[in-house]
Amino acid sequence: MPTIDLQKTEQAWSNLTDVVFIPHTEEDYNTLCGMLNNLIDEVGENEAHTLASLMEIIGVLIEQYETENIPELDINE
């Protein structure tokens, strides 16, 4: 198992805390949606792009927020 250099990780993470975070409010959610849209414009479908994994992570965070906070529409009603 690879080891992690916590000092380097802490330095890198401090630069990302405004970009990668768990959304707890609708404002957080909207912020992440805006970031995702910007990433989609930049990355597109290029899975080899250096920001592709960031785009995927933000997408997962958005999806989790939606699952927990936005009720699904019942199309049978």
Backbone as a printed PyTorch tensor [residue, N CA C, xyz], in Angstrom:
tensor([[[  0.8430,  -1.1780,   0.0000],
         [  0.0000,   0.0000,   0.0000],
         [  0.8880,   1.2410,   0.0000]],

        [[  0.5830,   2.1970,  -0.8620],
         [  1.4080,   3.4110,  -0.8900],
         [  1.2220,   4.2300,   0.3890]],

        [[  2.2840,   4.8930,   0.7860],
         [  2.1870,   5.7760,   1.9380],
         [  1.8860,   7.1880,   1.4500]],

        [[  1.4230,   8.0080,   2.3530],
         [  1.0670,   9.3700,   1.9950],
         [  1.9280,  10.3330,   2.8070]],

        [[  2.4520,  11.3160,   2.1260],
         [  3.2160,  12.3590,   2.8020],
         [  2.2020,  13.3880,   3.2940]],

        [[  1.8800,  13.3280,   4.5750],
         [  0.8200,  14.1670,   5.1210],
         [  1.1350,  15.6580,   5.0230]],

        [[  2.3830,  16.0230,   5.1560],
         [  2.7290,  17.4430,   5.0690],
         [  2.4690,  17.9780,   3.6580]],

        [[  2.8990,  17.2450,   2.6420],
         [  2.6600,  17.6690,   1.2560],
         [  1.1620,  17.6330,   0.9310]],

        [[  0.4810,  16.6210,   1.4580],
         [ -0.9530,  16.4990,   1.2130],
         [ -1.7050,  17.6590,   1.8480]],

        [[ -1.3340,  18.0300,   3.0590],
         [ -1.9890,  19.1510,   3.7320],
         [ -1.7750,  20.4550,   2.9520]],

        [[ -0.5780,  20.6580,   2.4490],
         [ -0.2970,  21.8630,   1.6590],
         [ -1.1390,  21.8820,   0.3810]],

        [[ -1.2050,  20.7580,  -0.2950],
         [ -1.9840,  20.6830,  -1.5290],
         [ -3.4760,  20.8450,  -1.2390]],

        [[ -3.9470,  20.1930,  -0.1770],
         [ -5.3680,  20.2340,   0.1560],
         [ -5.8180,  21.6460,   0.5080]],

        [[ -4.9600,  22.3960,   1.1970],
         [ -5.3460,  23.7590,   1.5750],
         [ -5.6350,  24.6150,   0.3480]],

        [[ -5.0550,  24.2810,  -0.7880],
         [ -5.3220,  24.9990,  -2.0280],
         [ -6.6120,  24.5410,  -2.7140]],

        [[ -7.1630,  23.4150,  -2.2740],
         [ -8.3420,  22.8470,  -2.9450],
         [ -9.6320,  22.9440,  -2.1410]],

        [[ -9.5560,  23.3770,  -0.8970],
         [-10.7470,  23.3380,  -0.0440],
         [-11.8870,  24.2130,  -0.5510]],

        [[-11.6060,  25.2280,  -1.3510],
         [-12.6730,  26.0440,  -1.9220],
         [-13.2640,  25.4220,  -3.1790]],

        [[-12.6300,  24.3570,  -3.6680],
         [-13.0710,  23.7230,  -4.9070],
         [-13.7120,  22.3600,  -4.6480]],

        [[-13.1180,  21.5750,  -3.7670],
         [-13.6100,  20.2210,  -3.4890],
         [-14.1220,  20.1900,  -2.0550]],

        [[-15.4360,  20.1090,  -1.9170],
         [-16.0500,  20.0760,  -0.5890],
         [-17.4030,  19.3850,  -0.6830]],

        [[-17.8630,  18.8890,   0.4420],
         [-19.1710,  18.2510,   0.4900],
         [-20.2170,  19.3560,   0.6210]],

        [[-21.1680,  19.4080,  -0.2930],
         [-22.1830,  20.4600,  -0.2140],
         [-23.2000,  20.1620,   0.8910]],

        [[-23.4190,  21.1610,   1.7490],
         [-24.3780,  21.0130,   2.8500],
         [-25.5770,  21.9290,   2.6680]],

        [[-25.4580,  22.9120,   1.7730],
         [-26.5450,  23.8590,   1.5470],
         [-26.8230,  23.9550,   0.0540]],

        [[-27.9410,  24.5740,  -0.2560],
         [-28.2790,  24.7740,  -1.6640],
         [-27.2460,  25.6860,  -2.3420]],

        [[-26.7230,  26.6430,  -1.5800],
         [-25.6850,  27.5190,  -2.1210],
         [-24.4290,  26.7230,  -2.4650]],

        [[-24.0160,  25.8110,  -1.5710],
         [-22.8690,  24.9340,  -1.8590],
         [-23.1310,  24.1190,  -3.1200]],

        [[-24.3360,  23.5630,  -3.1980],
         [-24.7350,  22.7450,  -4.3480],
         [-24.6330,  23.5610,  -5.6410]],

        [[-25.1730,  24.7810,  -5.6110],
         [-25.1300,  25.6340,  -6.8020],
         [-23.6970,  26.0000,  -7.1820]],

        [[-22.8560,  26.2210,  -6.1790],
         [-21.4430,  26.5170,  -6.4410],
         [-20.7810,  25.3500,  -7.1530]],

        [[-21.0190,  24.1330,  -6.6510],
         [-20.4330,  22.9520,  -7.2890],
         [-20.9780,  22.7520,  -8.7000]],

        [[-22.2690,  23.0170,  -8.9020],
         [-22.8440,  22.8890, -10.2490],
         [-22.1740,  23.8540, -11.2180]],

        [[-21.8980,  25.0720, -10.7660],
         [-21.1980,  26.0380, -11.6080],
         [-19.7920,  25.5690, -11.9450]],

        [[-19.1020,  25.0250, -10.9370],
         [-17.7510,  24.5110, -11.1890],
         [-17.7940,  23.3490, -12.1720]],

        [[-18.7890,  22.4640, -12.0020],
         [-18.9010,  21.3210, -12.9070],
         [-19.1440,  21.7930, -14.3380]],

        [[-19.9870,  22.7820, -14.5050],
         [-20.2360,  23.3100, -15.8490],
         [-18.9570,  23.8600, -16.4720]],

        [[-18.1640,  24.5800, -15.6860],
         [-16.8850,  25.0890, -16.1920],
         [-15.9490,  23.9520, -16.5770]],

        [[-15.9090,  22.9170, -15.7530],
         [-15.0500,  21.7670, -16.0510],
         [-15.5150,  21.0440, -17.3060]],

        [[-16.8210,  20.9030, -17.4600],
         [-17.3570,  20.2470, -18.6620],
         [-16.9550,  21.0270, -19.9100]],

        [[-17.0300,  22.3600, -19.8160],
         [-16.6220,  23.1860, -20.9590],
         [-15.1460,  22.9760, -21.2960]],

        [[-14.3220,  22.8130, -20.2770],
         [-12.8760,  22.6550, -20.4730],
         [-12.5000,  21.2280, -20.8710]],

        [[-13.0420,  20.2550, -20.1600],
         [-12.6260,  18.8590, -20.3090],
         [-13.3990,  18.1590, -21.4210]],

        [[-14.6800,  18.4500, -21.5230],
         [-15.5150,  17.7460, -22.4920],
         [-15.5500,  16.2610, -22.1720]],

        [[-15.3200,  15.4300, -23.1670],
         [-15.3150,  13.9830, -22.9780],
         [-13.9040,  13.4120, -22.9940]],

        [[-12.9130,  14.2660, -22.8520],
         [-11.5190,  13.8340, -22.8760],
         [-11.1310,  13.2260, -21.5300]],

        [[-11.2170,  11.9130, -21.4240],
         [-10.9070,  11.2200, -20.1700],
         [ -9.4320,  11.3090, -19.7970]],

        [[ -8.5780,  11.6950, -20.7290],
         [ -7.1480,  11.8180, -20.4560],
         [ -6.7830,  13.2250, -19.9630]],

        [[ -7.7300,  14.1320, -19.9700],
         [ -7.4740,  15.5020, -19.5160],
         [ -7.0910,  15.4740, -18.0370]],

        [[ -6.1670,  16.3330, -17.6450],
         [ -5.6930,  16.3430, -16.2510],
         [ -6.7870,  16.7180, -15.2580]],

        [[ -7.8370,  17.3750, -15.7070],
         [ -8.9330,  17.7500, -14.7980],
         [-10.1200,  16.7880, -14.8630]],

        [[-10.0090,  15.7160, -15.6340],
         [-11.1280,  14.7830, -15.7850],
         [-11.5230,  14.1390, -14.4600]],

        [[-10.5650,  13.7650, -13.6450],
         [-10.9190,  13.1260, -12.3730],
         [-11.5570,  14.1260, -11.4090]],

        [[-11.1280,  15.3860, -11.4550],
         [-11.7630,  16.4160, -10.6320],
         [-13.2160,  16.5930, -11.0640]],

        [[-13.4500,  16.5870, -12.3590],
         [-14.8090,  16.6940, -12.8730],
         [-15.6680,  15.5420, -12.3670]],

        [[-15.1040,  14.3480, -12.3670],
         [-15.8360,  13.1730, -11.8930],
         [-16.1360,  13.2770, -10.3960]],

        [[-15.1690,  13.7080,  -9.6110],
         [-15.3620,  13.8410,  -8.1630],
         [-16.4550,  14.8600,  -7.8560]],

        [[-16.4210,  16.0070,  -8.5160],
         [-17.4440,  17.0220,  -8.2750],
         [-18.8150,  16.5040,  -8.7060]],

        [[-18.8620,  15.7530,  -9.7890],
         [-20.1150,  15.1310, -10.2240],
         [-20.6770,  14.1840,  -9.1770]],

        [[-19.8190,  13.4100,  -8.5480],
         [-20.2560,  12.4830,  -7.4920],
         [-20.7880,  13.2660,  -6.2900]],

        [[-20.1070,  14.3430,  -5.9140],
         [-20.5650,  15.1640,  -4.7880],
         [-21.9370,  15.7750,  -5.0780]],

        [[-22.1380,  16.2400,  -6.3000],
         [-23.4330,  16.7930,  -6.6990],
         [-24.5070,  15.7200,  -6.6650]],

        [[-24.1890,  14.5600,  -7.2130],
         [-25.1550,  13.4590,  -7.2440],
         [-25.5680,  13.0450,  -5.8390]],

        [[-24.6210,  12.9850,  -4.9230],
         [-24.9390,  12.6090,  -3.5400],
         [-25.8540,  13.6570,  -2.9020]],

        [[-25.5670,  14.9320,  -3.1230],
         [-26.4260,  15.9890,  -2.5810],
         [-27.8450,  15.8410,  -3.1280]],

        [[-27.9630,  15.6270,  -4.4280],
         [-29.2820,  15.4940,  -5.0490],
         [-30.0390,  14.2980,  -4.4760]],

        [[-29.3580,  13.1900,  -4.2970],
         [-29.9930,  11.9910,  -3.7470],
         [-30.5230,  12.2460,  -2.3410]],

        [[-29.7560,  12.9770,  -1.5540],
         [-30.1330,  13.2100,  -0.1590],
         [-31.0990,  14.3720,   0.0310]],

        [[-31.1650,  15.3080,  -0.9050],
         [-31.8970,  16.5510,  -0.6490],
         [-32.9610,  16.9310,  -1.6680]],

        [[-32.9600,  16.3120,  -2.8190],
         [-33.9240,  16.6840,  -3.8510],
         [-34.8390,  15.4940,  -4.1190]],

        [[-36.1200,  15.6320,  -3.7870],
         [-37.0270,  14.4900,  -3.9990],
         [-37.1990,  14.1890,  -5.4840]],

        [[-37.3310,  12.8950,  -5.7750],
         [-37.5390,  12.4810,  -7.1510],
         [-38.9600,  12.7870,  -7.5590]],

        [[-39.1380,  13.1590,  -8.8030],
         [-40.4700,  13.4120,  -9.3220],
         [-41.1530,  12.0780,  -9.6320]],

        [[-42.4190,  11.9750,  -9.2630],
         [-43.1880,  10.7850,  -9.6000],
         [-43.8730,  11.0500, -10.9330]],

        [[-43.3750,  10.4150, -11.9870],
         [-43.9050,  10.6920, -13.3360],
         [-45.2970,  10.0760, -13.5400]],

        [[-45.7700,   9.2560, -12.5840],
         [-47.0830,   8.6300, -12.7120],
         [-48.1880,   9.5260, -12.1920]],

        [[-47.8380,  10.6230, -11.5770],
         [-48.8720,  11.5120, -11.0290],
         [-49.3630,  12.4660, -12.0730]]])
